[in-house]
Amino acid sequence: LGLLPRSRLFGIQALIQVAGLADQSKPLKPEHIGFRLGPRINAVGRISEPQIVIDLLTTDDVGVALERAMQCEQINATRQDLCQSIEQEAVAWCEQQRATETIDIERDRVLVVIQPNWHHGVIGIVASRLVERYGVPVFIGTYEDDEQKVIRGSARGIPEFDVFAALQACHDLMEKFGGHRAAGGFSFLAKHLRQVTSRLSHYACQTLTVDLLKPLVKIDSLARLGDVNQGLFDQIDHLHPCGIENPDPVFWTPNLRVLEQQTVGRNRDHLKLLLGEADSDVTIKAIAWRWGEYYPLPGHLDAAYKLKQNEWQGTTTVELELVGVRSAENSAQAKSLATPAAVQPPARPAGPSLPKLATGASGIIPRLGVSEPEVRATEPAAVELPAEGPSHIVPQPEPASLVAPAPVPATTAAPRPEPAIATPPAINSPAVDSQPQASREEAEFTYSNRRYSASTHTASGTATLTISNPEGQRLVVSRGNQQGWLYPPGESAKPVDLSEPHYGNLVRAGAAAVELLQLSQRLAEAEARLAAQDAQLAQQDALIKALEAERAAPIAAPPAASPSPSVPSPKATTTPKEPVPQPEPVSQPEPIPQPEPVPQPEPIPQPEPVPQPEPVPQPEPVPQPEPVPQPEPAPPPSLPQAARQTTRTAEAAPKGVLGKLDLEQAKHHVRQAVSDKVWFCLSLDSQTDLAAALAHLAIASNPIPAPDAATVAGLVTVLERELLQPLLTDFAHYGEESGDRDMVALASDLAQAGSLRALPPLLSETWRSLTAKALTAAAKPRKGLHQTAHADTSDTPFPIDDSHRVMLDEFLQGWDHPIARWLTGGGAEAASDLAQVAQLQTASESLPLWQGQMLQQLVLGHRQKKGILQKIFG
């Protein structure tokens, strides 16, 4: 651990830098290996190519090492997203099966979860999380082939269960299997699924009793917060490295006050708290990993925890890492429990639901009872807290308290007695379900990493928004009301307060999705109309050309023997010798009287304008037969086409000196590069700036002179207009609405900076930037182009620390904008893109051509790699 920070392997150094541990003066800790470096290597083996890690650990090139380390970072982020998505789907499936009694944990004593389209590389991690949630052995799998004939999976157990022995009990049904007591892997034919499930359950029932089916955390000692200090941590540090057979000590403290709490992390997965003792002023910070779904916790808790050390900007503090809590209702008796016990983590909500729609403002958790540890295998665990004695804490689930959206007191759980909203609309009433399907087209959208659908309709002059999730829950909101109605499947409606952020943000996201769908439909209709108009114009052009061809025919060749019905047949004669006999055979007797004035045969070319009846009177004057060719430019039908051609030429004319690629052509190229979906999200000014920059780059010399470099810098201007300005405006508004002075101050600092350069350290602790040597190079260097930048050591427009990152992350998680999805999902990648754009923006007199091209690639994309605009709006 002490030698790793000074390793001579470039790959190890790069991985340490990417993980934010680049301080060679201090040895690494076991948790740094287990939770920072290890997962970045492990993720590659799970979902990507192992060659990446082989290159990382064997390369002698610093650039290759950094590139491979960044790949590990990105793959690990993908692995985290996959784990979260699969866990949500698995929990939803389990709760659905439990609700229909298809699965009974006490009866089966094992959980077998098989679903299609899961990544087999991460289902083992999900199995561990399901064990933590349900307290039973878990066998999870997915289909290995498209025909769904072979199932491949992983297993995780509890201490009292032997996973490998359970797999051996199914050896004749397995294609292959392996593992050890705590975990294993397997594959078998899908047609044996029912038999495998039955045998695993049979084995579990033989080896496990019902009272073992609870996730317990063993506690080593009672502690007061005043005893938790650096000295205690240093003593425990001598026990490291900790792990199997040498676990970290677990302490517990009763009746703690929850002074502050908030969800943190990229997906709001974790809980950050400030805790204090009830009878003293001692306070301490705490973190609860992956407890974001329990927010908010009750105001008073009994808590079980480990100690962790937090180092930030040279300051070291000791904090708590929560592993279990219970409501401190019996804190008086709990204070007497000074001997080892086991605390149950909070019971989980009954499956995924609309975000926070199923949890009251109090966020209550189940009450917990205790049982003696010595008789854990036989004694029921439903006893209330005793006055003394060691204990295990076990759950008494109260799912109803987690489903009701009302606050804790029963008096506040009832719907408000406001007459306008006292009665919910029936879910099958005409106001909701009787609308024509065409008016109920649903808009799909994502909120807090979950999929929803929203639709609107109008009944009796009132607009109603309906939001649905995959579990069948519906949230119905009428315009102008501050109260909505939640319809759980098979249950009566429950009132919800839309002033609460969880409801309000979801409703705003749904309304925005519907509005975007409607705008898209209107845009499609407008494009269809434009296409129809283009078709009509094309038809008119064809007609005009046909008429012009008809006009030109009498001049180019002798007239036909049978005259056109629209032209008097006498004038169609070619010679003056037969003026009268020629028209006689014509089947139009009425025009025959008019041919009598044939005494002037010489002006025969004059009839050419006849195809256009309206102008015929002008060219008719016979006294000037020689100017016959002049009437050709006069016919009106040819004028519109000429006018259109002139207009197009004028519009297509280059503005300035743009060379072969004019502005309109450049717009067409940009639109093709980013796609229509992105193009129509941009303002007209941004479209013009992008086109101008591309047009100048198409003819630019090396280096790009200052005037042209300023135009190329319009690529950065577009990002400031489309990304930075909306972010600054809405972030400032959010800070003012929340009344958070720190957030208002951060918004003010960002506005004063007014540059993309301020965003990277707020998005990630590390990112890739261009080296100083590369920025001064006339040609793009083959090596030494990038380096890893750190928030602690980088030059920032104003001081930035972890609290600023938490505040911006809090805003982004609730901001319903494509920018937010990219910034929160992109992490270090988004920070790297923005940092490099900001560096290339600082060009002074001239700009090397390769830097201008790189700027174009960052903003607009290149080949198969998406640019920033595509990542945001695509």
Beta strands, then each sheet from edge to edge (+ up, - down):
strand 1: 111-114
strand 2: 138-143
strand 3: 150-156
strand 4: 174-179
strand 5: 183-189
strand 6: 217-218
strand 7: 221-222
strand 8: 251-264
strand 9: 270-277
strand 10: 283-288
strand 11: 300-312
strand 12: 315-327
strand 13: 341-343
strand 14: 368-371
strand 15: 391-395
strand 16: 443-447
strand 17: 450-459
strand 18: 462-468
strand 19: 474-478
strand 20: 483-487
strand 21: 494-497
strand 22: 766-770
strand 23: 786-790
sheet 1: 1+ 2+ 3- 5+ 4-
sheet 2: 6+ 13- 15- 14+
sheet 3: 7+ 8+ 9- 10+ 12+ 11-
sheet 4: 16+ 17- 18+ 19- 20+ 21-
sheet 5: 22+ 23-
end
